[in-house]
């Protein structure tokens, strides 16, 4: 069965709603980390990926293997994994992890920001940028700094799925595209 983001988002919404009804949203971090453990194992261990994706293995065995790797023994988490496996959606866990982590970040009023600069910024500039992002989004920024000397100057920001390019390289590329489109 083809994995799709819309199907994964329905599972995330259902799990989130279930946790809300059970008053377990305060444990969402634990569930996100448990799924992260499984996703890391899926990405790092082809044997594990093949094992949990094998349609010939008993579903209960697959559930047990996933729960063992998750490192959490929780009835709510176990029900979620069981539902995924019985619906043959366990290979959607990487996509589910991304969506559930985003949901968790929204709940905590946090936002992940990837800041790409040609050189390391001092703490004062990073703090100022963090404050600006907080004012614009209403969420506290968790900034991951990446150095890319090819930007020449300025910076690029990636907030969730949106990229803001304020780099010299980006401006030069834009000028080049505009010039090329006018020249034919």
Buried (B, 14 or more C-beta within 10 A) or exposed (E): EEEEEEBBBEBBEEBBEBBEEEEBBEBBEBBBBBBBBBBBBBEEEEEBBEBBEEEEBEBEEBBBBBBEBBEBEBEBBBEBBBBBBEEEBBBBBBBBBBBBBBBBBEEEEBBBBBBBBBEEBEEEEBEEBBEEBBEEBEBBBBBEEEEBEEBEEBBBBBBEEEEEBEBBBBBEEEEEEEEEEEEE
